[in-house]
Every structure is written in structure tokens, then in C-alpha cells.
């Protein structure tokens, strides 16, 4: 089971890796979108602030010239500039000689640096607004430069700037949340994946266990006839001066074991093909009434050796959809088992009738029966109720396993009822016309 545990871990790691990759992709995408949205929002706001400040230049020029300014106009400008400060926006307005016309109470950058940045507007800028990023120490600033011309044809330079600390903090928190989400997601994925992979491997584990048990049982079953053959042939080999006729007992013993081995190998090959999915099931109308009569007639001589009689009670036209060869094999297995485990001079009844949704077939014997706690085991491979009797009768312990497979492949049902020392009733229920999809 070491390889299955390794497979379980590999599946878990693979699923976790895929989830981490998916989370990383989504997180990076969302982070980039958030960053772009923050940048765009700040840029647009700075452009709006510059435009609004440009609209106040006429007021500033009149105030600088000593002209009378209405109190409401003063109050409006004051309220506006105060709102800029509250929004963490600093500003400065230069004339064309780069003399300060107005500025916020304090500027985060030196005036000379702002002048230098504003000159880029006239160098290679083709946009109406020039957005610049500037880093001073551990602080990041975004600066918007805007140039307007007044009524006298004079240039005025407006700059609005913002400390990006809050935005960087927002993005930093987003990064931490992304990392935390990936960590939690990876942990839950690993634990959940480990649990689910364990659940998904249960059928495989059981299949491997069944195969191992099957191989062990097959080896055990074949070991006995091989030993018997070897022993008998060694006796023959040691008596080279005796005639073949005098050693027929040993030769016949070996031959019987070979015949039994051939039988068990055929059953093993059938189950191997069934397990691998190579066994094809033909879908065609099958007359169950006819098959029961044919199988009963063929097996009557075998039953007659023990004084066992078949009593068939069959309705006409019991038609199902299935594989005629496999249905025949199923009936042979059930009747053969009934003969093997029935006492001498008893009766085996076979009842075939139409059921509510299909066809029902019952095989009832007067044999040794099956203990109640072992009824669920009889379809297991190499299981025998009476090992000594089964071996003597030539049973392999695989018949009901094959029968169970045929029943399953035909979407039928098999009910086993038994009472020790009284007999066993096996009921087959076929759906009429049901085909496997």
C-alpha cells in the first residue's frame, strides 16, 4: 500500500499546486486591476483639481493687483483650498516666470523641484495634463501639471500633488490579504485534497487488496493439485520397471488433478477478463424457458449419479434481453452448485415465471444449506461452504463469483436464502428488455 500512499500525497500536492497557481493568477490579476484603478482614480482627481484651480486664477490675479474682490468669492476660494488640504492635496500656481502666485500652506516638495518637474510639460509632453511620479525618501508623490493662458496671453502653471501613502498602504494591505488568502487556501486545499484523495483511492485500494487476496488464494488453490501431481508422478518415475497398467492409479490421480486445474484456470481467465473489462456482453432476446430446459437435460445425468431429480415449473415465453452464452453459464453454475451440495435422492426445483417488471427464476435444492452469517460471503472468490465436499465434487470456489458478475452485467438481481441442513433457494430477477447504457 506504500505506492497508494505515495499516489495519495502526489495527488494532494498536485491539486494543491493547481489551486495555488489559480489563486496566484486571480490574486495577481485582481491586484493589478486594483493598482490600475487606484492610479487612474488619483490621476483623474488631480486633473480635476488642476482644472478647478485654473478657474480660480482670475480671482488670484485680481487679488494680486489689489482689485476689489467680493467676500463670497474669497470665502468660496478658501473653502475650496481647505477641501484640497482635507483630501491630502497640495498645490502651487506659478506665473510664466515661475514665481509663486499661490500655494497651499505647506508643500511636500521643494519649490525648485516643482519648477523642474513643471518644465517637463514644455519639453516633450503632448498631453493636456502631465502626470509625474516622484519619490522622496520613503514617500511617493503623484504630481499633475497643467498650463493655462489667461486673457492677457500670459502662461500660468498649476500643479496639484498628492502623497500616495494611503494608496500604498491600501495596496500593501491588499498584498497581505492575498498572501493570507493563498496560505489559507493552500492549507485547506491540502487538507481537503488529502482527505478527498484518500476517499477516491478507497475503491482502488480495495481493488488492489482483492487482487492480492485473489493471487494468494489462486496460488494456494493451485499448490495442492501441483503437489498431488508431483507426488503421483514421482511414484511412477520411481517404478520404471512396472507396467503402465499397474501404475494407472497414480496416472489417473495426476490426470484428475490436471482436469481440475484446467477447470480452475478457465474460471480464473474468465474473472481476469471480466475485471479488465475485456468481457463483451451481447444484447439480444433470450428465451429463458428454453435455456432452463436445455441446461436441465444436459445436467440430468450428473444429477442422476446422486439420485437427484430436476422438477421444472416454467411459464412459456420468458424472454429477457441479454447474452445467451452467459445466461446459459449462469444456469449451469447454479444447477451444478445445487447438485454438489444436495444430499442423495433429493429434488432440485427450478421455477421460471413472469414477474411484475420482468422474469424471475428460482433454483431450490434440499442440500446442506449455508450458515446465515456466511450467506454474504458465498459470492467471494474461492469461498466454499463445505471445502471438503466442494473439492471432492470438483468445485473451484469461483462459480458464484462468476454468476454474480453475470447477474451484475445484466442489471439483474440475485437473492440467496438458505437454512442449514434444509437447503438453499437462489432467486434471479431479470428486467425485461433492459440494456446497459
KEKE-143977 format. One line per field, with one value per residue (C-alpha): residue number from 0; z, y, x. Coordinates in steps of 0.5 Angstrom, whole numbers. Layout:
N
i c(NUM:...)
w c(Z:...)
v c(Y:...)
u c(X:...)
This chain:
437
i c(0:1:2:3:4:5:6:7:8:9:10:11:12:13:14:15:16:17:18:19:20:21:22:23:24:25:26:27:28:29:30:31:32:33:34:35:36:37:38:39:40:41:42:43:44:45:46:47:48:49:50:51:52:53:54:55:56:57:58:59:60:61:62:63:64:65:66:67:68:69:70:71:72:73:74:75:76:77:78:79:80:81:82:83:84:85:86:87:88:89:90:91:92:93:94:95:96:97:98:99:100:101:102:103:104:105:106:107:108:109:110:111:112:113:114:115:116:117:118:119:120:121:122:123:124:125:126:127:128:129:130:131:132:133:134:135:136:137:138:139:140:141:142:143:144:145:146:147:148:149:150:151:152:153:154:155:156:157:158:159:160:161:162:163:164:165:166:167:168:169:170:171:172:173:174:175:176:177:178:179:180:181:182:183:184:185:186:187:188:189:190:191:192:193:194:195:196:197:198:199:200:201:202:203:204:205:206:207:208:209:210:211:212:213:214:215:216:217:218:219:220:221:222:223:224:225:226:227:228:229:230:231:232:233:234:235:236:237:238:239:240:241:242:243:244:245:246:247:248:249:250:251:252:253:254:255:256:257:258:259:260:261:262:263:264:265:266:267:268:269:270:271:272:273:274:275:276:277:278:279:280:281:282:283:284:285:286:287:288:289:290:291:292:293:294:295:296:297:298:299:300:301:302:303:304:305:306:307:308:309:310:311:312:313:314:315:316:317:318:319:320:321:322:323:324:325:326:327:328:329:330:331:332:333:334:335:336:337:338:339:340:341:342:343:344:345:346:347:348:349:350:351:352:353:354:355:356:357:358:359:360:361:362:363:364:365:366:367:368:369:370:371:372:373:374:375:376:377:378:379:380:381:382:383:384:385:386:387:388:389:390:391:392:393:394:395:396:397:398:399:400:401:402:403:404:405:406:407:408:409:410:411:412:413:414:415:416:417:418:419:420:421:422:423:424:425:426:427:428:429:430:431:432:433:434:435:436)
w c(0:0:-7:-6:0:-5:-10:-5:-3:-10:-12:-6:-8:-15:-13:-8:-13:-18:-13:-11:-18:-20:-13:-15:-22:-20:-14:-19:-23:-18:-15:-22:-23:-16:-17:-24:-21:-16:-20:-25:-20:-17:-24:-25:-19:-19:-26:-24:-18:-23:-27:-22:-19:-26:-26:-20:-23:-25:-18:-15:-21:-19:-11:-13:-17:-11:-14:-10:-9:-7:0:-2:-8:-2:2:-4:-5:2:3:-4:-2:5:2:-2:4:8:2:3:-4:-4:-10:-13:-18:-22:-27:-33:-29:-25:-19:-14:-15:-10:-6:0:7:6:0:1:-4:-5:-10:-14:-15:-17:-22:-25:-26:-29:-34:-37:-39:-44:-46:-50:-47:-52:-47:-43:-37:-35:-29:-26:-20:-15:-10:-4:2:3:1:-6:-9:-15:-19:-24:-28:-32:-36:-38:-42:-39:-42:-43:-46:-40:-38:-31:-29:-24:-20:-16:-12:-7:-2:-4:3:4:-3:-2:5:1:-4:2:6:-1:-2:5:4:-2:2:7:3:-1:5:8:1:0:7:6:0:2:8:4:-2:2:5:-1:-5:1:-1:-8:-7:-3:-9:-12:-5:-4:-12:-10:-4:-8:-13:-7:-4:-11:-12:-6:-6:-13:-11:-5:-9:-15:-10:-8:-14:-17:-10:-12:-19:-17:-12:-16:-22:-17:-15:-23:-24:-18:-21:-28:-29:-27:-33:-35:-33:-26:-25:-27:-20:-20:-27:-26:-20:-24:-29:-25:-22:-29:-30:-24:-25:-32:-29:-24:-30:-34:-29:-27:-34:-34:-28:-30:-37:-33:-28:-34:-38:-44:-43:-48:-46:-52:-52:-55:-54:-50:-48:-41:-41:-47:-44:-37:-41:-45:-38:-34:-39:-40:-33:-31:-32:-27:-22:-23:-21:-14:-15:-15:-20:-23:-23:-27:-27:-32:-36:-43:-47:-41:-45:-43:-46:-45:-47:-49:-47:-41:-38:-40:-36:-30:-30:-31:-25:-20:-22:-21:-14:-13:-15:-11:-4:-5:-1:-5:-7:-7:-11:-14:-17:-22:-22:-28:-28:-31:-25:-25:-29:-32:-31:-24:-24:-17:-16:-10:-7:-1:1:7:7:8:15:16:18:11:6:4:3:-2:-8:-6:-10:-7:-2:0:5:5:3:3:-1:-6:-7:-8:-13:-17:-15:-15:-11:-16:-19:-15:-16:-24:-23:-19:-25:-30:-26:-25:-32:-34:-29:-25:-18:-14:-8:-4:2:6:12:15:13:10:3:-1:-5:-10:-14:-20:-22:-29:-32:-39:-44:-40:-44:-41:-43)
v c(0:5:6:8:13:16:17:20:25:26:28:32:36:37:39:44:46:48:51:56:57:59:63:67:68:71:75:78:80:83:87:89:92:95:98:101:103:107:110:112:115:119:122:124:127:131:133:136:139:143:145:148:151:154:157:161:164:170:171:171:176:181:180:181:187:190:190:189:182:180:177:171:170:170:165:160:160:159:153:150:150:148:142:140:140:135:131:131:135:140:145:151:156:159:165:165:167:161:166:163:166:162:155:151:152:147:144:137:138:144:150:148:141:143:148:143:138:143:145:138:140:144:139:133:133:132:131:137:134:132:127:125:121:123:119:123:119:113:118:117:123:124:131:134:140:144:150:155:162:168:174:177:172:170:163:160:154:150:144:139:134:128:124:117:114:112:109:105:103:100:96:94:91:88:84:82:79:76:72:71:68:64:61:59:57:52:50:48:45:41:38:37:34:29:27:27:23:18:17:17:12:7:3:3:0:-5:-7:-8:-12:-16:-17:-19:-24:-27:-28:-31:-35:-38:-39:-43:-47:-49:-51:-57:-60:-59:-62:-68:-69:-68:-74:-79:-78:-79:-85:-87:-85:-89:-95:-95:-103:-103:-103:-97:-101:-103:-95:-93:-91:-86:-83:-82:-79:-74:-73:-72:-66:-63:-63:-60:-55:-54:-52:-47:-44:-43:-40:-35:-33:-31:-27:-24:-22:-19:-15:-12:-10:-15:-19:-17:-18:-19:-16:-20:-23:-29:-35:-37:-42:-46:-45:-48:-54:-55:-54:-59:-64:-63:-64:-69:-75:-71:-71:-78:-80:-78:-80:-73:-71:-64:-61:-55:-51:-46:-41:-40:-34:-32:-27:-22:-18:-21:-25:-32:-36:-32:-33:-41:-41:-37:-43:-48:-45:-45:-52:-55:-52:-55:-62:-61:-59:-63:-70:-76:-78:-71:-66:-60:-55:-50:-45:-40:-34:-27:-22:-15:-12:-18:-25:-29:-35:-40:-45:-49:-55:-60:-59:-58:-50:-44:-41:-34:-31:-33:-32:-25:-29:-34:-30:-28:-32:-38:-38:-45:-47:-54:-54:-62:-63:-58:-61:-68:-65:-61:-54:-49:-44:-39:-41:-36:-30:-31:-32:-25:-22:-24:-22:-15:-14:-16:-11:-17:-18:-25:-26:-32:-35:-41:-45:-50:-58:-56:-53:-46:-42:-37:-32:-29:-23:-20:-14:-15:-11:-7:-5:-3:4)
u c(0:6:5:-2:0:5:0:-5:1:2:-5:-6:1:-2:-9:-6:-1:-6:-10:-4:-3:-10:-10:-4:-6:-13:-10:-4:-10:-14:-8:-6:-13:-14:-7:-9:-16:-12:-7:-13:-17:-12:-10:-17:-18:-11:-13:-20:-16:-12:-18:-21:-15:-14:-21:-19:-13:-17:-19:-12:-9:-15:-13:-5:-7:-11:-17:-23:-26:-33:-33:-37:-31:-26:-30:-31:-24:-22:-27:-24:-17:-19:-22:-16:-12:-17:-16:-9:-8:-2:-2:2:1:7:7:11:17:16:14:9:2:-1:1:-2:0:6:9:12:17:22:20:26:24:17:19:24:18:14:19:18:11:14:19:16:9:4:-2:-6:-4:3:3:9:11:17:20:23:26:21:15:12:8:4:4:0:2:-3:-2:-7:-6:-10:-14:-7:-4:0:2:0:3:-2:1:-3:0:-2:2:1:2:-5:-6:1:-2:-8:-4:0:-6:-9:-2:-2:-9:-7:-2:-6:-12:-7:-4:-11:-13:-7:-8:-15:-13:-8:-12:-19:-15:-11:-18:-22:-16:-16:-23:-22:-17:-21:-24:-17:-14:-20:-19:-11:-13:-18:-12:-7:-12:-14:-7:-6:-12:-10:-3:-6:-11:-6:-1:-5:-6:1:4:-1:1:8:8:4:9:15:12:11:18:21:18:21:21:13:8:3:-3:0:1:-6:-8:-2:-3:-11:-9:-5:-10:-16:-12:-10:-17:-19:-13:-16:-23:-20:-15:-21:-25:-19:-19:-26:-25:-19:-22:-28:-24:-20:-27:-25:-31:-36:-44:-48:-55:-61:-67:-66:-71:-70:-75:-72:-65:-67:-70:-63:-59:-63:-63:-55:-54:-59:-54:-50:-55:-58:-51:-53:-61:-62:-68:-70:-77:-78:-84:-83:-88:-88:-84:-80:-76:-70:-65:-58:-52:-55:-48:-47:-54:-53:-47:-50:-56:-50:-47:-53:-55:-48:-48:-55:-52:-46:-49:-55:-56:-57:-64:-67:-70:-68:-74:-73:-78:-79:-84:-86:-85:-88:-82:-79:-77:-76:-72:-71:-67:-69:-65:-65:-58:-53:-55:-51:-50:-54:-47:-44:-49:-46:-39:-41:-40:-33:-28:-25:-30:-33:-39:-36:-29:-28:-34:-33:-26:-29:-34:-29:-31:-27:-30:-31:-37:-42:-37:-38:-45:-45:-41:-46:-52:-49:-47:-55:-57:-61:-61:-59:-62:-60:-64:-61:-62:-57:-59:-65:-63:-62:-66:-63:-67:-65:-69:-68:-71:-75:-71:-66:-60:-54:-52)
